[in-house]
Amino acid sequence: MMEKPIDSRRTFIKKAVVGATALSFGSVLPAFSARGYANIMGANERIRVAVMGVNARGLALANNFSLQPNCEIAYICDVDSRAADKCAKQVEDKQGNRPKIEEDIRKLLEKKDFDALVVATPDHWHAPAAILASQAGKHVYLEKPASHNPHEGELLVAAQQKYGNVIQMGNQRRSWPNVAQAIHELHNGIIGRTYFAKTWYTNNRASIGVGKAGPVPSWLNYDLWQGPAPRRAFKDNVIHYNWHWFWHWGTGEALNNGTHMVDLARWGLQVDYPTKVTSTGGRYRYQDDWETPDTQVINLEFADKSMITWEGRSCNGIPIEGSSVGVIFYGENGALQIDGGNAYKVYDLKGKLVKEVKNDLAIDARNLTSPSQALDAIHIQNFFDVIKNGGQLASDIKSGHISTLLVQLGNIAQRNGGMLETDPSNGHILHNRKAMRLWRREYERGWEPTI
């Protein structure tokens, strides 16, 4: 079971949000910029970071990391030369010096003059890059999902245990103060015993069409972009972003956005591995190259008579429970709802609102790159604090792996008849050899992740 929030962590969050909020507006005091504070702090106090994958989410993360007074972005790593140059310029504008650019992560990790790697690549690179960084003695801030497939997640957990580095997964809501307070209230019984959590995500994504084969653009190292994945010919509707919807590289909406809310559901219910997983859905809206479901409902049942559901609608953005994204917990005495922001509501059994904690800052849950910069800075500072001082991560990699695995199991069920029985001690699939073939993937020869 998961641990309940502790007082020291709550105190840290309250202190961190003040600094993070101030930094997002460019200064802590009127006379000093974020760059000025970094200079006052001194180079020896700053954690030197490299960012891998900076086209979209990685660009937002690089900007956020560069705003932190105890951080310096030393390197940018991307196979897209345009994205690398754009990110380096934006970081230079914020921190005053230009990070170096390195195209190949393997060459980057040979360098000794940085401390941590931020991984914001396509999903098929997440665990392999984090494992390589761990072997190189680097700490890792890893965007969700933790892995492309369950085998990689288990390898990553084992790598962290072997090398002893700090790995924080980027399910940043674990660090948002009011969200953490809501989970704390659940654990303290605000709605009695909580037994069901419903999670969802909706959007109005367009068709990706039918891709055409063609030459690789001059700005792209396509071989390095594919990395661990077996080679496929370049098509013009995959890079960037649409790789999410191809099983070869991506993991669909379930892991793209479902991971966040299923993680909150698991945290609130204090559960780990399920006993039964079902999934229904498909690619319903358009007829194109998109492979993963655009409409999907995953059900996860646990041994303590509790349940999580996730509903994903990629191509119909009608809200659920008044929000495009969220989780609602049902208990013996009422319900507690967390939407996409740093806020929550509590209802009694008659549906009457009995408590509301509102957002401190504006959140755009459908922003694809940086919906919550100031709040995410708290998650970054937790990462830095544990590197410097030890202590408890908001989202350590074992916890991140378990939450990732839940939605991975949903996808495996979706692709194998709709239902799985699973071992509640480790999440492994029982009595289904066909489904177990998706527990891991095939790799390009020479690129297999090992520890």
N, C-alpha and C positions, 0 to 999 in steps of 0.2 A: 504494500500500500504506500501511497505517497505521504510525505510528512506535511503536517499543517504549517501554515505560516508562523514564523516566530517573531518575537518582539524586536530583536535586533535587526531583522530584515525589514520590518515595517518602519523602524526608525531611519534606516538607510534610505529607503524609498522616499520618505518625506523630505529628507535633506537633499537627495539627488534631484528631485523634480524641480526644486527651486533653481538650481544651477543650470539644469538642462533647458528649462523654459527661457531663462535669461539668455543663454547662449544662442538659442534659435533666433533671437532677434538681433544677434550680432554683438552684444556686450553684456557684461555683468554690472558694471558701473558706467555712468555716462562718459567718463573720460578715457575708457579703455576698450579696445576691440578684442575679439577673441584672439587675434594674432598677438596683440599686446600682452595679454595674460600668458600666452604661451612663452613669450620672451622673458617675462618676469619669472615664470616657473623654472626655466632653464632646460637646456637640452637633456641633461642627465635624468631629469624627472619625467621625461616624455617617453611614451611607448611608441616605438617605430613600427609602422604597419605597412604591409603591402596589400593591395586590393586586386583580386582576380575576377574578371568579368564585369566590365563597367559600362555596358551599353545602356542599361535601363535601371533596374533596382541597384546594381552595383555602383552606378554613377551617383544615385541618391545616397547610398551608404558612404561612399568616398567623401562626398561633401559633408555629411554629418560627422564622420570621424575627424575630418580636417577642422571642424569647428570646436572640437574638444580641446581644452587648454593643455591637457596632459597627453596629447597625441601628436605625432607627425606622420603624414603619409610619405613614406620613403620611395615606394615603387607602385607603379601601375602595370598590371599584367593583363593583356587582352590580345586576342587573335585578330581583332578588327582594328586596323591602324587608325581609322577615323575616330572610333570610340575612345581609344587610348589617348590620342592627342586632345580631344575635347575634354576628357576627364582631367588630364594633367594640367590643362589651362585653368579649369575651374578651381582645382585644388590649389594651384599657385596663387590665384587671386585671393584665396582665403587665408592660406598659411604663410605666404610670402616667399616661398621657395618652391621650385618646380620638382615634382617627383620624377625619378628616372622611369623609363619605360622598358619593360622586358616582355617579349612576346611569348616565350616558352616557360611554362611554370617549372619545368625541371631545371632549367638554368637559373631561374630566380631563386629556387630553394637551395642552390649552392652558395648563395650569398649569406654572409654572417652578420651583416649590419642592419638587420631588422628582427623584430621580436614576434610578430603575429601576422597571420594571413587571414584576410577577409575573403570568403568564397561566395560569390554571387553569380556563378556560371549557370548554364543550363543544367538540369537535374542529373544527367548522366555523368557529369564531372564532380558532383558534390562530394560524395564519399571518397572517390579516388584522390582528389586533390587534398582533402583533409587528412587522409592517411599518409600521403607523401609529405605533407607539412609536419605531421606528427613525427615521422621518421627523421625529419631534418631538424627537430628540436624547436619547432615553432608552435605557438599557441594559435588557436583557430576560432574565428567567429564565422559560423556556418549558417547561411541562409536555409530556411526550410525549403523542401523536406530534407531530412538528414541523409537520405539515400535514394537511389533510383529503384532499389529492390531490397527485400529483407536481408538477403545474404550480406550485402554491402553494409547495411546498418549494423549487423552483428560484428562484422570485421572492424568497423569504425569504433564500436564500443571496446572491442578487444585491443585495438591500437592505442586508445587513450589509456587504458589500464596498463599496457606495457610500457608506454613512453612517459606517462605521468604529466602530460601537458594539460592546459586548460582548453576545453572546447565548449563554447556556448552556442546553442542553436538560436536562430533568429526568430523564434516565435515570441516576439517582443511584448505581447500583451501580458506575459508573466511578470513583467516589471512595471506595468502601468498601475499607479497607486490605487485608484478606485476599483479597478478590476481585482487587484490583489485583496482589497478590503471586502469586495463582494464574495470572493471565494472563502475568505476568513469567516464571514458571517454564515455562509452555508455550513462550514465545518463546525461552527458553534451552535447550529440548530435553528437558524432564523425561520426556516420553513419546515422544521422537523426533519425526520429521516428523508433524505433526497434519494429518489430511486429512478428517475428518468430525466435525460437531458436531450433536447431537440436542438440541432444545429443546422445552419443553412447558409447559402450564398447564392445570390442572383445577379445576373448581368445581361446586357444586350449585345453580345459579341457578334460581329459580322461573319459571313462566310469567308473561308480562306481560299476558296476556288480550287482549281486543279492546277498543280504546279507544272512548270515546263523545265525540262532538262536544259542545261546550258553551261557556258564557261563559268568558272569560279571568278568572282569579282577580284580585281587587283588588290583591293584593300583587305581581303580576307585570307587567312591561312586556314583553309578548310580542313586540312589533315589534322592540325592541332585542335580545331574546333571539335572534330569528331573524337579525337583522343581515344578513350577506352572503348568506344562503341565500334562494332564492326563497320567497315567502310560501305557507304552508299553514295551513289552519284548525286551531285549537287542539283537541287531544284530551287526555283525562285520564290516559293511560298513557304519556306521553312525558317529562314534566318532573316530577321530576328523575331522572337516571341512565339511564332506559330509552332516551333518545336514542342511546345507544351502539349500539343494535341496529337503527337505521334508517339506510340509506345516505345519506339526505338531510342528516343532521347528524353521524352517527357513522361509525365505521370498523370496528366489530365487535371481537370478542375478539382478532383477530390484531394489531391496533394498540393495543388497550386494554391487553393484557398481553404479547402476543407481542413487541412492540417491545423490551422490556427484555432478554429472553433472546436474541433474534436479534441484538441489539446486542452482547451478550457473545460470542456465537458468532463474529460478524464480527471483533470485536477479537482474539479468540484465534486465529482462522485467518489473520488479517492479509489480508483480502480486502475488496474494495469492491463493484463491480458484477458481477452474474451474467451468464452466457451463456444460461441456460435456466431457466424457472420453471414449475412445475406446481402445481396445487391441486385437491384433491377434498374433498367434504363437502357440508353443507347444514344446513337447519333440520330436525332429525330428532326431537327430544324432544317438543316440544309443537306444537299447531296454534293459532297466535295471530298477533299483529301483528309479531312479531320477524322481521326480514328477513335479517340477516346470518347466517352459519353458526353453529350451536352446536356443531358437530363439523367439524373441518377439519384437513387435513394439507397443509402447504406444503413443497415441495422446491425448493431453490435450488442450481444447479450453477455452478461457477466454472471459469475457463480453466486454473487451475493444478492441475486434477484434485483438487478438494476440493468439499465439499458441506455444506449446512446443511438440516436439516428442522425444522419446527415443528408440533407437534400440540396443538390446542386442543380441550378438552372443557368447554364451559360448563355442561353439565347432568348431568355424571357425575364426581364428585370422586375416584374411585379414583386413588391416587397412581401415578406413574411413577417407576421407580428409587427408590422409597421416599419421594418428595417430591411435593407438590402443584404445585411449580413448579421449573424448573431447566434446566441445560444440562450435557451430558456430552460431552467431547472424546475422540475415538479417534485414536490414533497408532500408529506402528510398534512401540512398546515398551510400550503400555499405554493407560490411560484416566485422565482427570481430570474429576471431577464437582463442580459448584457448584450447590447447591440455592438456596432462596430467601433464605438468610441470608449472613452474612459469614464463610463457612467453605468448605472444599473437602477433597476426598479424592483420593488418587492410587492407582491399582491397576496391578499388572503384567498381563502377557498371560494369566495363569492366573486372574485375578480376585482375587488376594491384595491386601489393603490394605497398602500400603507407606508411606503418609504420610497424616496427618490433621491439619488445622488447624481448630480449632473456633471457634464463634461467641464473640465477645467480649460481645455483648449479645443479648437475646432478640429474635427477629423473628417477626412474624405475617404470613406471605406473603399470606394471604387477607383481611387487613384492608384495606377499600376506600379508606381515607383516609390513614392514617398508620402503616404497618407498621414504620417504622424511624426514628423521629424523630432520635435522637442521631447515627446514621450519616449521615442525610441532611444534617445540619448541616455535615458536612465538604464536601459538594457546594456548599452555600450559601456557606461560607467561601472555597472556591476561586473562586466567582463574584465575591465581594467583593474578594478579593486581586488578581484580574486587573483589575478596575475601578480599584483604587487604584494598583497597581504594575506592571501589564502581566504578561506571561508566558503560560503555557499553560493553557487551560481543560481541565477533565477531559472535557467533551463540547461542543466548539464546534459551531456550527450546521451547518457543512458535513458533519461526521461524523454529527451527528444526522439530517440530511436523508437521508444514504445509508442508514442503518439503518432509518429510517422507510420509505424507498422500497422496500426489500426486501419488507416485508410488504404494502405497497400493491400491488406487482406480484403478490404472491400472491392478493390479493383481486381484482385485475383478471383474472388467469388464472381464478379461480373463477367469475367472471361471464361469461367469454368462452371457453367450450369446454375449459378446464382446462389449457392449455399456451401459453406465450409463448416466443419467442426474443428475446433482448435484446442490446443493444450493450454489450460489456464495458468500453467507455471512458466511458459515461455512464448506462447503465441504460435507455436508450430502447428502446421496443418496436419490433421489426423485422417487416415484412411482415404487418401486421395492423391495417388501418385501423379496423375495428370496435372492437378493444381500445383503440386510441389515443383513442377518444371519451371514455374514462374517465380519460385523463391529466389532464384538467381538469374543472371543473364549470361549470354556469350560475350566474349571480349575480343577485340582486335588482338591478334597475336603479339605478345610482348608488352601489352598494356594491362594485363590482369593485376588488380590490386592484391597485394599480399602484405602481411605484417611479420 
